[in-house]
Amino acid sequence: MAELAPVRRALEAGLREGVAPALAATVLRGGERVHGSAHGKAGDRPLAEGDLFDVASLTKVMATGTIAARMAAGGALDLAAPAGRWLPGFGGDKARVTLRHLLSHSSGLPAWRPFYRPAECHPECSGMAMEAAIAAEPLQAPPGERAVYSDPGFIALGMALERIAAAPLDVLFEERVARPLSLSRALFLPGRAPRVAAARRAEHGFVPTVVRETGEVREALVHDDNARALGGVAGHSGLFASAGDVAALGQAWLEAWARGSAFLPRDTARLFAARDAVPGSTRALAWDTPSPEGSAIGSRLGRGPAGAIGHLGFTGCSLWIDLDREVVCALLTSHCPRVGEVEVIRAFRRRFHDAVAEALGIP
């Protein structure tokens, strides 16, 4: 197993400091794996490299955003189309919300709401209840005026994609992302298909996520309450994956962005990777880009002319791609912070990515 000594040291330090009970990382450069390691425990056993983490909001880029990009490339998705074409409740102040607005977090929908509270029932009826709740939520700004990172926006986007393609999101992910890229350890646990979910739980090792506020341990159960109310399959959260598969997804995007590929044409990859024109936004389409100061990607990576694209997950997971140096960094943890602990994972992510740069000789 290839390893980079500074990266291993950073991960072991994070484990000692209590950043998370389990940490795994895969680093690729030029398509070659230069680092892969697993640290800590998955419950009462040592963490294995192929164990699956709840990757939380990485679902937005790995599943929803990638599905949307492939559909757009194939002509099945018009980014300028109003979301209300597939989401009937999107009238009134939401009539001008487009699929692009949802992808770029500029729809005007809020960052988060506890939609799961009235929707905790069978996945089929919870979906209808949550869609109605999102449709009834007042916009905080006119569409396209400003960017607010929005879980409800991606829940709605996932629902729209399901209707356009006439298939559930987890099936779309398997058919259009996991299978073409040979991602054998990236999956949803669909509540609407309990036998499928049970078989996947039996086949794979899952890393428990500890909810630090309550001490609750969730193993092979999505942490996000809204995703769980939707049966574990949602546009914003619900995916489980290994560090290797997260990095492989990043590499597929990097190759498409650089040269184009059978998986995704170059022009589509670049369209989705380009920072949106909304004033003050760091968002691209599904992806994020480094903030001017204090970025999770650290102080060395992503500083070339093309920059970087990436995304974070609430459970401490992240995926960042340095487009100039062709470096892909997948960092997965089981960190689920209490209120006031967010800076812990932010600082650790910066240290991790700076360790990658140090090991690769990137100034």
Contacts in CASP RR format, 6 or more apart in sequence:
PFRMAT RR
TARGET T0000
AUTHOR 0000-0000-0000
METHOD contacts of the structure
MODEL  1
MAELAPVRRALEAGLREGVAPALAATVLRGGERVHGSAHGKAGDRPLAEG
DLFDVASLTKVMATGTIAARMAAGGALDLAAPAGRWLPGFGGDKARVTLR
HLLSHSSGLPAWRPFYRPAECHPECSGMAMEAAIAAEPLQAPPGERAVYS
DPGFIALGMALERIAAAPLDVLFEERVARPLSLSRALFLPGRAPRVAAAR
RAEHGFVPTVVRETGEVREALVHDDNARALGGVAGHSGLFASAGDVAALG
QAWLEAWARGSAFLPRDTARLFAARDAVPGSTRALAWDTPSPEGSAIGSR
LGRGPAGAIGHLGFTGCSLWIDLDREVVCALLTSHCPRVGEVEVIRAFRR
RFHDAVAEALGIP
1 36 0 8 1.000
1 37 0 8 1.000
1 49 0 8 1.000
2 33 0 8 1.000
2 34 0 8 1.000
2 35 0 8 1.000
2 36 0 8 1.000
3 35 0 8 1.000
3 36 0 8 1.000
3 37 0 8 1.000
4 27 0 8 1.000
4 34 0 8 1.000
4 35 0 8 1.000
4 355 0 8 1.000
4 356 0 8 1.000
4 359 0 8 1.000
4 360 0 8 1.000
5 359 0 8 1.000
6 355 0 8 1.000
6 356 0 8 1.000
6 358 0 8 1.000
6 359 0 8 1.000
7 25 0 8 1.000
7 27 0 8 1.000
7 35 0 8 1.000
7 37 0 8 1.000
7 352 0 8 1.000
7 355 0 8 1.000
7 356 0 8 1.000
7 359 0 8 1.000
8 35 0 8 1.000
8 37 0 8 1.000
9 355 0 8 1.000
10 351 0 8 1.000
10 352 0 8 1.000
10 355 0 8 1.000
11 23 0 8 1.000
11 25 0 8 1.000
11 37 0 8 1.000
11 39 0 8 1.000
11 352 0 8 1.000
12 39 0 8 1.000
13 351 0 8 1.000
14 20 0 8 1.000
14 23 0 8 1.000
14 348 0 8 1.000
15 23 0 8 1.000
15 39 0 8 1.000
15 40 0 8 1.000
17 348 0 8 1.000
19 333 0 8 1.000
19 335 0 8 1.000
19 344 0 8 1.000
19 345 0 8 1.000
19 348 0 8 1.000
20 316 0 8 1.000
20 333 0 8 1.000
20 334 0 8 1.000
20 335 0 8 1.000
21 40 0 8 1.000
21 41 0 8 1.000
21 43 0 8 1.000
21 208 0 8 1.000
21 210 0 8 1.000
21 334 0 8 1.000
22 38 0 8 1.000
22 39 0 8 1.000
22 40 0 8 1.000
22 41 0 8 1.000
22 42 0 8 1.000
22 43 0 8 1.000
22 47 0 8 1.000
22 51 0 8 1.000
22 53 0 8 1.000
22 207 0 8 1.000
22 333 0 8 1.000
22 334 0 8 1.000
23 38 0 8 1.000
23 39 0 8 1.000
23 40 0 8 1.000
23 47 0 8 1.000
23 331 0 8 1.000
23 332 0 8 1.000
23 333 0 8 1.000
23 334 0 8 1.000
24 36 0 8 1.000
24 37 0 8 1.000
24 38 0 8 1.000
24 39 0 8 1.000
24 47 0 8 1.000
24 49 0 8 1.000
24 50 0 8 1.000
24 51 0 8 1.000
24 53 0 8 1.000
24 242 0 8 1.000
24 243 0 8 1.000
24 331 0 8 1.000
24 332 0 8 1.000
24 333 0 8 1.000
25 35 0 8 1.000
25 36 0 8 1.000
25 37 0 8 1.000
25 243 0 8 1.000
25 329 0 8 1.000
25 330 0 8 1.000
25 331 0 8 1.000
25 332 0 8 1.000
25 352 0 8 1.000
26 33 0 8 1.000
26 35 0 8 1.000
26 36 0 8 1.000
26 243 0 8 1.000
26 244 0 8 1.000
26 246 0 8 1.000
26 247 0 8 1.000
26 328 0 8 1.000
26 330 0 8 1.000
27 33 0 8 1.000
27 34 0 8 1.000
27 35 0 8 1.000
27 36 0 8 1.000
27 247 0 8 1.000
27 327 0 8 1.000
27 328 0 8 1.000
27 329 0 8 1.000
27 330 0 8 1.000
27 356 0 8 1.000
28 34 0 8 1.000
28 247 0 8 1.000
28 251 0 8 1.000
28 327 0 8 1.000
28 328 0 8 1.000
29 325 0 8 1.000
29 326 0 8 1.000
29 327 0 8 1.000
29 328 0 8 1.000
29 360 0 8 1.000
30 326 0 8 1.000
30 327 0 8 1.000
31 251 0 8 1.000
31 254 0 8 1.000
31 326 0 8 1.000
31 328 0 8 1.000
33 247 0 8 1.000
34 359 0 8 1.000
34 360 0 8 1.000
35 356 0 8 1.000
35 359 0 8 1.000
36 49 0 8 1.000
36 243 0 8 1.000
36 244 0 8 1.000
37 49 0 8 1.000
38 46 0 8 1.000
38 47 0 8 1.000
38 48 0 8 1.000
38 49 0 8 1.000
38 50 0 8 1.000
38 51 0 8 1.000
38 243 0 8 1.000
39 47 0 8 1.000
40 46 0 8 1.000
40 47 0 8 1.000
41 47 0 8 1.000
42 48 0 8 1.000
42 51 0 8 1.000
42 205 0 8 1.000
42 206 0 8 1.000
42 207 0 8 1.000
42 208 0 8 1.000
43 207 0 8 1.000
43 208 0 8 1.000
43 217 0 8 1.000
43 219 0 8 1.000
47 207 0 8 1.000
48 205 0 8 1.000
49 242 0 8 1.000
49 243 0 8 1.000
49 244 0 8 1.000
50 185 0 8 1.000
50 205 0 8 1.000
50 242 0 8 1.000
50 243 0 8 1.000
50 244 0 8 1.000
51 204 0 8 1.000
51 205 0 8 1.000
51 206 0 8 1.000
51 207 0 8 1.000
51 242 0 8 1.000
52 185 0 8 1.000
52 187 0 8 1.000
52 204 0 8 1.000
52 205 0 8 1.000
52 206 0 8 1.000
52 207 0 8 1.000
52 240 0 8 1.000
52 241 0 8 1.000
52 242 0 8 1.000
53 207 0 8 1.000
53 209 0 8 1.000
53 240 0 8 1.000
53 241 0 8 1.000
53 242 0 8 1.000
53 243 0 8 1.000
53 315 0 8 1.000
53 317 0 8 1.000
53 332 0 8 1.000
53 333 0 8 1.000
53 334 0 8 1.000
54 207 0 8 1.000
54 209 0 8 1.000
54 218 0 8 1.000
54 222 0 8 1.000
54 223 0 8 1.000
54 238 0 8 1.000
54 240 0 8 1.000
54 315 0 8 1.000
54 317 0 8 1.000
54 334 0 8 1.000
55 62 0 8 1.000
55 238 0 8 1.000
55 239 0 8 1.000
55 240 0 8 1.000
55 241 0 8 1.000
55 246 0 8 1.000
55 313 0 8 1.000
55 315 0 8 1.000
55 317 0 8 1.000
55 332 0 8 1.000
56 223 0 8 1.000
56 224 0 8 1.000
56 237 0 8 1.000
56 238 0 8 1.000
56 313 0 8 1.000
56 314 0 8 1.000
56 315 0 8 1.000
56 316 0 8 1.000
56 317 0 8 1.000
57 151 0 8 1.000
57 236 0 8 1.000
57 237 0 8 1.000
57 311 0 8 1.000
57 312 0 8 1.000
57 313 0 8 1.000
57 314 0 8 1.000
58 239 0 8 1.000
58 241 0 8 1.000
58 246 0 8 1.000
58 311 0 8 1.000
58 312 0 8 1.000
58 313 0 8 1.000
58 317 0 8 1.000
58 318 0 8 1.000
58 319 0 8 1.000
59 227 0 8 1.000
59 234 0 8 1.000
59 235 0 8 1.000
59 236 0 8 1.000
59 237 0 8 1.000
59 238 0 8 1.000
59 239 0 8 1.000
60 154 0 8 1.000
60 235 0 8 1.000
60 236 0 8 1.000
60 237 0 8 1.000
60 286 0 8 1.000
60 311 0 8 1.000
61 249 0 8 1.000
61 286 0 8 1.000
61 287 0 8 1.000
61 310 0 8 1.000
61 311 0 8 1.000
61 319 0 8 1.000
62 173 0 8 1.000
62 177 0 8 1.000
62 186 0 8 1.000
62 239 0 8 1.000
62 241 0 8 1.000
62 246 0 8 1.000
62 249 0 8 1.000
62 319 0 8 1.000
63 169 0 8 1.000
63 172 0 8 1.000
63 173 0 8 1.000
63 177 0 8 1.000
63 188 0 8 1.000
63 235 0 8 1.000
63 239 0 8 1.000
64 154 0 8 1.000
64 157 0 8 1.000
64 158 0 8 1.000
64 161 0 8 1.000
64 169 0 8 1.000
64 235 0 8 1.000
64 236 0 8 1.000
64 286 0 8 1.000
65 103 0 8 1.000
65 272 0 8 1.000
65 285 0 8 1.000
65 286 0 8 1.000
66 176 0 8 1.000
66 177 0 8 1.000
66 249 0 8 1.000
66 253 0 8 1.000
66 286 0 8 1.000
67 161 0 8 1.000
67 165 0 8 1.000
67 169 0 8 1.000
67 172 0 8 1.000
67 173 0 8 1.000
67 176 0 8 1.000
67 177 0 8 1.000
68 77 0 8 1.000
68 99 0 8 1.000
68 103 0 8 1.000
68 157 0 8 1.000
68 161 0 8 1.000
68 285 0 8 1.000
68 286 0 8 1.000
69 264 0 8 1.000
69 268 0 8 1.000
69 269 0 8 1.000
69 272 0 8 1.000
69 285 0 8 1.000
69 286 0 8 1.000
70 176 0 8 1.000
70 177 0 8 1.000
70 263 0 8 1.000
70 264 0 8 1.000
71 77 0 8 1.000
71 161 0 8 1.000
71 164 0 8 1.000
71 165 0 8 1.000
71 176 0 8 1.000
72 78 0 8 1.000
72 79 0 8 1.000
72 268 0 8 1.000
72 271 0 8 1.000
73 264 0 8 1.000
73 265 0 8 1.000
73 268 0 8 1.000
76 164 0 8 1.000
76 165 0 8 1.000
77 99 0 8 1.000
77 161 0 8 1.000
77 164 0 8 1.000
78 99 0 8 1.000
79 98 0 8 1.000
79 99 0 8 1.000
79 100 0 8 1.000
79 103 0 8 1.000
79 285 0 8 1.000
80 98 0 8 1.000
80 99 0 8 1.000
80 100 0 8 1.000
81 98 0 8 1.000
81 99 0 8 1.000
82 90 0 8 1.000
82 95 0 8 1.000
82 96 0 8 1.000
82 97 0 8 1.000
82 98 0 8 1.000
83 90 0 8 1.000
83 94 0 8 1.000
83 97 0 8 1.000
83 98 0 8 1.000
83 99 0 8 1.000
83 101 0 8 1.000
83 102 0 8 1.000
83 107 0 8 1.000
83 156 0 8 1.000
83 157 0 8 1.000
83 160 0 8 1.000
84 90 0 8 1.000
84 91 0 8 1.000
84 94 0 8 1.000
84 95 0 8 1.000
84 97 0 8 1.000
84 160 0 8 1.000
86 159 0 8 1.000
86 160 0 8 1.000
86 163 0 8 1.000
86 164 0 8 1.000
87 131 0 8 1.000
87 135 0 8 1.000
87 156 0 8 1.000
87 159 0 8 1.000
87 160 0 8 1.000
87 163 0 8 1.000
88 135 0 8 1.000
89 131 0 8 1.000
89 132 0 8 1.000
89 135 0 8 1.000
90 97 0 8 1.000
90 135 0 8 1.000
90 156 0 8 1.000
91 135 0 8 1.000
93 138 0 8 1.000
93 139 0 8 1.000
93 142 0 8 1.000
94 107 0 8 1.000
94 135 0 8 1.000
94 139 0 8 1.000
94 143 0 8 1.000
96 142 0 8 1.000
96 143 0 8 1.000
97 107 0 8 1.000
97 108 0 8 1.000
97 109 0 8 1.000
97 139 0 8 1.000
97 143 0 8 1.000
98 143 0 8 1.000
99 157 0 8 1.000
99 160 0 8 1.000
100 285 0 8 1.000
101 107 0 8 1.000
101 108 0 8 1.000
101 143 0 8 1.000
101 144 0 8 1.000
102 153 0 8 1.000
102 154 0 8 1.000
102 156 0 8 1.000
102 157 0 8 1.000
102 160 0 8 1.000
103 157 0 8 1.000
103 272 0 8 1.000
103 285 0 8 1.000
103 286 0 8 1.000
104 144 0 8 1.000
104 147 0 8 1.000
104 276 0 8 1.000
104 278 0 8 1.000
104 281 0 8 1.000
104 283 0 8 1.000
104 284 0 8 1.000
104 285 0 8 1.000
105 147 0 8 1.000
105 148 0 8 1.000
105 149 0 8 1.000
105 150 0 8 1.000
105 153 0 8 1.000
105 281 0 8 1.000
105 283 0 8 1.000
106 143 0 8 1.000
106 144 0 8 1.000
106 145 0 8 1.000
106 146 0 8 1.000
106 147 0 8 1.000
106 148 0 8 1.000
106 276 0 8 1.000
106 278 0 8 1.000
106 281 0 8 1.000
106 283 0 8 1.000
107 139 0 8 1.000
107 143 0 8 1.000
107 144 0 8 1.000
107 150 0 8 1.000
107 153 0 8 1.000
107 156 0 8 1.000
108 139 0 8 1.000
108 140 0 8 1.000
108 141 0 8 1.000
108 142 0 8 1.000
108 143 0 8 1.000
108 144 0 8 1.000
108 145 0 8 1.000
108 146 0 8 1.000
108 148 0 8 1.000
108 150 0 8 1.000
109 134 0 8 1.000
109 137 0 8 1.000
109 139 0 8 1.000
109 140 0 8 1.000
109 148 0 8 1.000
109 150 0 8 1.000
109 152 0 8 1.000
109 153 0 8 1.000
109 156 0 8 1.000
110 137 0 8 1.000
110 140 0 8 1.000
110 148 0 8 1.000
110 150 0 8 1.000
110 152 0 8 1.000
111 148 0 8 1.000
111 149 0 8 1.000
111 150 0 8 1.000
111 151 0 8 1.000
112 150 0 8 1.000
112 151 0 8 1.000
112 152 0 8 1.000
113 133 0 8 1.000
113 134 0 8 1.000
113 137 0 8 1.000
113 152 0 8 1.000
114 225 0 8 1.000
114 226 0 8 1.000
115 129 0 8 1.000
115 130 0 8 1.000
115 133 0 8 1.000
115 134 0 8 1.000
115 152 0 8 1.000
115 155 0 8 1.000
115 226 0 8 1.000
115 229 0 8 1.000
116 126 0 8 1.000
116 130 0 8 1.000
116 225 0 8 1.000
116 226 0 8 1.000
116 228 0 8 1.000
116 229 0 8 1.000
118 129 0 8 1.000
118 133 0 8 1.000
119 125 0 8 1.000
119 126 0 8 1.000
119 127 0 8 1.000
119 129 0 8 1.000
119 130 0 8 1.000
119 133 0 8 1.000
119 226 0 8 1.000
119 229 0 8 1.000
119 230 0 8 1.000
120 126 0 8 1.000
120 229 0 8 1.000
121 129 0 8 1.000
123 190 0 8 1.000
123 191 0 8 1.000
123 192 0 8 1.000
123 230 0 8 1.000
123 231 0 8 1.000
123 232 0 8 1.000
123 233 0 8 1.000
124 192 0 8 1.000
126 229 0 8 1.000
126 230 0 8 1.000
126 231 0 8 1.000
127 159 0 8 1.000
127 230 0 8 1.000
130 155 0 8 1.000
130 226 0 8 1.000
130 229 0 8 1.000
130 230 0 8 1.000
131 156 0 8 1.000
131 159 0 8 1.000
134 152 0 8 1.000
134 153 0 8 1.000
134 155 0 8 1.000
134 156 0 8 1.000
137 152 0 8 1.000
140 148 0 8 1.000
141 148 0 8 1.000
144 278 0 8 1.000
145 278 0 8 1.000
146 278 0 8 1.000
146 279 0 8 1.000
146 280 0 8 1.000
146 281 0 8 1.000
147 276 0 8 1.000
147 278 0 8 1.000
147 280 0 8 1.000
147 281 0 8 1.000
147 282 0 8 1.000
147 283 0 8 1.000
149 283 0 8 1.000
151 224 0 8 1.000
151 226 0 8 1.000
151 236 0 8 1.000
151 237 0 8 1.000
152 236 0 8 1.000
153 236 0 8 1.000
154 234 0 8 1.000
154 235 0 8 1.000
154 236 0 8 1.000
155 226 0 8 1.000
155 230 0 8 1.000
155 234 0 8 1.000
155 235 0 8 1.000
155 236 0 8 1.000
157 235 0 8 1.000
158 169 0 8 1.000
158 234 0 8 1.000
158 235 0 8 1.000
159 235 0 8 1.000
161 169 0 8 1.000
161 172 0 8 1.000
162 168 0 8 1.000
162 169 0 8 1.000
162 172 0 8 1.000
165 172 0 8 1.000
167 175 0 8 1.000
168 190 0 8 1.000
168 192 0 8 1.000
168 233 0 8 1.000
169 188 0 8 1.000
169 233 0 8 1.000
169 234 0 8 1.000
169 235 0 8 1.000
170 187 0 8 1.000
170 188 0 8 1.000
170 190 0 8 1.000
170 233 0 8 1.000
173 186 0 8 1.000
173 187 0 8 1.000
173 188 0 8 1.000
173 239 0 8 1.000
174 187 0 8 1.000
177 183 0 8 1.000
177 186 0 8 1.000
177 249 0 8 1.000
178 184 0 8 1.000
178 186 0 8 1.000
178 187 0 8 1.000
180 263 0 8 1.000
181 248 0 8 1.000
181 249 0 8 1.000
181 252 0 8 1.000
181 263 0 8 1.000
182 248 0 8 1.000
183 241 0 8 1.000
183 245 0 8 1.000
183 248 0 8 1.000
183 249 0 8 1.000
184 245 0 8 1.000
185 204 0 8 1.000
185 241 0 8 1.000
185 242 0 8 1.000
185 244 0 8 1.000
185 245 0 8 1.000
186 239 0 8 1.000
186 240 0 8 1.000
186 241 0 8 1.000
186 242 0 8 1.000
186 245 0 8 1.000
186 246 0 8 1.000
186 249 0 8 1.000
187 200 0 8 1.000
187 204 0 8 1.000
187 239 0 8 1.000
187 240 0 8 1.000
187 241 0 8 1.000
188 232 0 8 1.000
188 233 0 8 1.000
188 238 0 8 1.000
188 239 0 8 1.000
188 240 0 8 1.000
189 197 0 8 1.000
189 200 0 8 1.000
189 201 0 8 1.000
189 220 0 8 1.000
189 221 0 8 1.000
189 222 0 8 1.000
189 232 0 8 1.000
189 238 0 8 1.000
189 240 0 8 1.000
190 196 0 8 1.000
190 197 0 8 1.000
190 231 0 8 1.000
190 232 0 8 1.000
190 233 0 8 1.000
191 197 0 8 1.000
191 231 0 8 1.000
191 232 0 8 1.000
191 233 0 8 1.000
192 231 0 8 1.000
192 233 0 8 1.000
201 220 0 8 1.000
204 240 0 8 1.000
205 220 0 8 1.000
206 219 0 8 1.000
206 220 0 8 1.000
206 240 0 8 1.000
207 219 0 8 1.000
207 332 0 8 1.000
207 334 0 8 1.000
208 217 0 8 1.000
208 218 0 8 1.000
208 219 0 8 1.000
208 334 0 8 1.000
209 217 0 8 1.000
209 218 0 8 1.000
209 219 0 8 1.000
209 223 0 8 1.000
209 315 0 8 1.000
209 334 0 8 1.000
209 336 0 8 1.000
210 216 0 8 1.000
210 217 0 8 1.000
210 218 0 8 1.000
210 334 0 8 1.000
210 336 0 8 1.000
211 217 0 8 1.000
211 218 0 8 1.000
211 223 0 8 1.000
211 336 0 8 1.000
212 336 0 8 1.000
212 337 0 8 1.000
212 338 0 8 1.000
212 341 0 8 1.000
213 338 0 8 1.000
213 339 0 8 1.000
220 240 0 8 1.000
221 228 0 8 1.000
222 228 0 8 1.000
222 232 0 8 1.000
222 237 0 8 1.000
222 238 0 8 1.000
222 240 0 8 1.000
223 237 0 8 1.000
223 314 0 8 1.000
223 315 0 8 1.000
223 336 0 8 1.000
224 234 0 8 1.000
224 236 0 8 1.000
224 237 0 8 1.000
224 238 0 8 1.000
224 314 0 8 1.000
226 234 0 8 1.000
226 236 0 8 1.000
226 237 0 8 1.000
227 233 0 8 1.000
227 234 0 8 1.000
227 235 0 8 1.000
227 236 0 8 1.000
227 237 0 8 1.000
227 238 0 8 1.000
232 238 0 8 1.000
237 314 0 8 1.000
241 332 0 8 1.000
242 332 0 8 1.000
243 330 0 8 1.000
243 331 0 8 1.000
243 332 0 8 1.000
244 330 0 8 1.000
246 317 0 8 1.000
246 319 0 8 1.000
246 330 0 8 1.000
246 332 0 8 1.000
247 319 0 8 1.000
247 328 0 8 1.000
247 329 0 8 1.000
247 330 0 8 1.000
249 319 0 8 1.000
250 319 0 8 1.000
250 321 0 8 1.000
250 328 0 8 1.000
250 330 0 8 1.000
251 328 0 8 1.000
252 261 0 8 1.000
252 263 0 8 1.000
252 264 0 8 1.000
253 264 0 8 1.000
253 269 0 8 1.000
253 273 0 8 1.000
253 309 0 8 1.000
253 321 0 8 1.000
254 321 0 8 1.000
254 323 0 8 1.000
254 326 0 8 1.000
254 328 0 8 1.000
255 261 0 8 1.000
255 263 0 8 1.000
256 263 0 8 1.000
256 264 0 8 1.000
256 265 0 8 1.000
256 266 0 8 1.000
256 268 0 8 1.000
256 269 0 8 1.000
257 266 0 8 1.000
257 269 0 8 1.000
257 270 0 8 1.000
257 273 0 8 1.000
257 309 0 8 1.000
257 323 0 8 1.000
258 266 0 8 1.000
258 323 0 8 1.000
258 326 0 8 1.000
259 266 0 8 1.000
260 266 0 8 1.000
260 269 0 8 1.000
271 285 0 8 1.000
272 284 0 8 1.000
272 285 0 8 1.000
272 286 0 8 1.000
272 287 0 8 1.000
273 284 0 8 1.000
273 285 0 8 1.000
273 287 0 8 1.000
273 309 0 8 1.000
273 323 0 8 1.000
274 284 0 8 1.000
274 285 0 8 1.000
275 281 0 8 1.000
275 282 0 8 1.000
275 283 0 8 1.000
275 284 0 8 1.000
275 289 0 8 1.000
276 283 0 8 1.000
276 284 0 8 1.000
276 285 0 8 1.000
282 288 0 8 1.000
282 289 0 8 1.000
282 290 0 8 1.000
282 291 0 8 1.000
283 289 0 8 1.000
284 309 0 8 1.000
286 311 0 8 1.000
287 309 0 8 1.000
287 310 0 8 1.000
287 311 0 8 1.000
288 309 0 8 1.000
288 310 0 8 1.000
288 311 0 8 1.000
288 312 0 8 1.000
289 307 0 8 1.000
289 308 0 8 1.000
289 309 0 8 1.000
289 310 0 8 1.000
290 296 0 8 1.000
290 297 0 8 1.000
290 302 0 8 1.000
290 307 0 8 1.000
290 308 0 8 1.000
294 346 0 8 1.000
294 350 0 8 1.000
295 350 0 8 1.000
296 312 0 8 1.000
296 318 0 8 1.000
296 320 0 8 1.000
296 346 0 8 1.000
296 349 0 8 1.000
296 350 0 8 1.000
296 353 0 8 1.000
297 308 0 8 1.000
297 310 0 8 1.000
297 320 0 8 1.000
297 322 0 8 1.000
297 329 0 8 1.000
297 349 0 8 1.000
297 350 0 8 1.000
297 353 0 8 1.000
298 349 0 8 1.000
298 350 0 8 1.000
298 353 0 8 1.000
298 354 0 8 1.000
298 357 0 8 1.000
299 350 0 8 1.000
299 354 0 8 1.000
300 353 0 8 1.000
300 354 0 8 1.000
300 357 0 8 1.000
300 358 0 8 1.000
300 362 0 8 1.000
300 363 0 8 1.000
301 308 0 8 1.000
301 320 0 8 1.000
301 322 0 8 1.000
301 325 0 8 1.000
301 327 0 8 1.000
301 329 0 8 1.000
301 353 0 8 1.000
301 356 0 8 1.000
301 357 0 8 1.000
301 362 0 8 1.000
302 308 0 8 1.000
302 320 0 8 1.000
302 322 0 8 1.000
302 323 0 8 1.000
302 324 0 8 1.000
302 325 0 8 1.000
304 322 0 8 1.000
304 324 0 8 1.000
304 325 0 8 1.000
305 324 0 8 1.000
306 323 0 8 1.000
306 324 0 8 1.000
307 322 0 8 1.000
307 323 0 8 1.000
307 324 0 8 1.000
308 320 0 8 1.000
308 321 0 8 1.000
308 322 0 8 1.000
308 323 0 8 1.000
309 320 0 8 1.000
309 321 0 8 1.000
309 323 0 8 1.000
310 318 0 8 1.000
310 319 0 8 1.000
310 320 0 8 1.000
310 321 0 8 1.000
311 318 0 8 1.000
311 319 0 8 1.000
312 318 0 8 1.000
312 349 0 8 1.000
314 336 0 8 1.000
315 333 0 8 1.000
315 334 0 8 1.000
315 335 0 8 1.000
315 336 0 8 1.000
316 331 0 8 1.000
316 332 0 8 1.000
316 333 0 8 1.000
316 334 0 8 1.000
316 335 0 8 1.000
316 336 0 8 1.000
316 345 0 8 1.000
316 349 0 8 1.000
317 331 0 8 1.000
317 332 0 8 1.000
317 333 0 8 1.000
318 329 0 8 1.000
318 330 0 8 1.000
318 331 0 8 1.000
318 349 0 8 1.000
319 328 0 8 1.000
319 329 0 8 1.000
319 330 0 8 1.000
319 331 0 8 1.000
320 328 0 8 1.000
320 329 0 8 1.000
320 353 0 8 1.000
321 327 0 8 1.000
321 328 0 8 1.000
321 329 0 8 1.000
322 328 0 8 1.000
322 329 0 8 1.000
325 360 0 8 1.000
325 362 0 8 1.000
327 356 0 8 1.000
327 360 0 8 1.000
327 362 0 8 1.000
329 352 0 8 1.000
329 353 0 8 1.000
329 356 0 8 1.000
331 349 0 8 1.000
331 352 0 8 1.000
333 345 0 8 1.000
335 344 0 8 1.000
335 345 0 8 1.000
337 344 0 8 1.000
337 345 0 8 1.000
356 362 0 8 1.000
357 363 0 8 1.000
END
